[in-house]
Amino acid sequence: MTDPTSLVRAETPGGVRIGVATADGVHALPVDSMAELLALPLSRILSLVENPGDELTVTRLLPPLDGRGEVWCAGVTYARSMGARMEESTEASVYDKVYAAERPELFGKAPAWRVVTDGEPVGIRADSGHDVPEPELVLYANAAGELVGLGIGNDMSSRSIEGENPVYIPQAKVYAGAMALAPRITLLTGVGEPTNLAIGMRIERAGNVVFSGETSTTQLARRPADLLEWLFRGCEFPDGVALSTGTGIVPELDFALQEGDVITIEIAGLGSLTNTVALGREPFSALCRGERPPVG
């Protein structure tokens, strides 16, 4: 499948614009923000996409969410993830139980302003000695909870902090540079239901591949629609939400990320997401000022 239709936030000479990206380029949509677009019903969003405006001169694609948009994550949704969590944790049974439970594990990951995107760094905590990326399919929903499109995410995690005690999960999961989203929200009209998408990840260190793995959303133990339904049971998202659906690719326990590693995640039909690992919170201080971190 080539160049499916996607929604993007684009940096242009005239400022940040919202557009629809196809094989013919990026064309303007008549909204001022992605938040404004995702506040609309899905039928209205698709109507706007079918009748875009002028082509935009794009200098850079930005993270897809803005305004009050949020990123949430689901955990332990693949058997591989459950097994890895049980290996690393002192409280292994909690992962077995949540994998089989009716209620999924869901947690807030990042507000829109803290998200990084393709080409920007991702972070590992300075007080964590064992960190891994988690390549994940991302669901984008509008304010009404309708599934608008799909994307690629990297849910960075500290294995050492979470493994010490599961109640430390917020510290293992939520910190500067912990969430990367590819810049495109690919509409379902281009890829169909996300039930059989190949996911791959490789990690390079000093030019050499030190880890590679692959999985498929056929291994996802929960239906994407069910995950969204659970998320919207207790929360409202007036500016839309991204829900990262969990990982089926987990490096072995003897692998740990290092500063300078390059992580590339690919999902069939959705493109790729590449980030270089940075240490500590300082590389992401620009986000607090409403600026972008350096591309490297």
Number of C-alpha atoms within 10 A of each C-alpha: 8 11 15 18 22 23 25 26 26 25 17 14 11 9 9 17 24 24 27 28 25 15 9 9 13 24 22 22 25 15 13 11 19 23 23 18 22 26 19 17 15 19 11 13 17 14 10 17 21 11 12 16 15 10 15 21 16 19 12 11 18 22 22 26 28 21 15 15 22 22 25 20 24 23 18 27 24 22 18 17 21 24 15 20 24 16 14 17 19 14 14 18 12 14 22 15 12 16 20 14 10 10 11 18 18 19 18 14 24 22 18 20 19 24 27 29 27 24 18 21 28 33 27 28 24 10 11 16 14 20 20 22 30 21 32 28 26 27 28 24 23 25 22 17 23 18 19 22 25 27 27 27 34 29 25 25 26 25 23 19 23 22 21 14 15 17 11 14 17 15 13 23 23 19 19 22 30 25 30 29 28 28 26 27 28 27 22 16 13 17 18 13 13 18 13 14 19 16 23 20 23 17 21 17 16 9 9 10 13 13 15 16 15 16 20 20 23 14 16 21 14 19 15 20 14 12 21 22 13 15 22 16 9 7 8 13 20 19 24 28 30 30 27 31 28 27 29 25 23 22 17 12 13 6 13 15 22 17 14 17 21 24 25 21 25 22 23 14 18 26 17 21 24 22 25 22 21 23 20 18 15 12 16 24 15 13 16 10 9 10 11 19 19 11 11 12
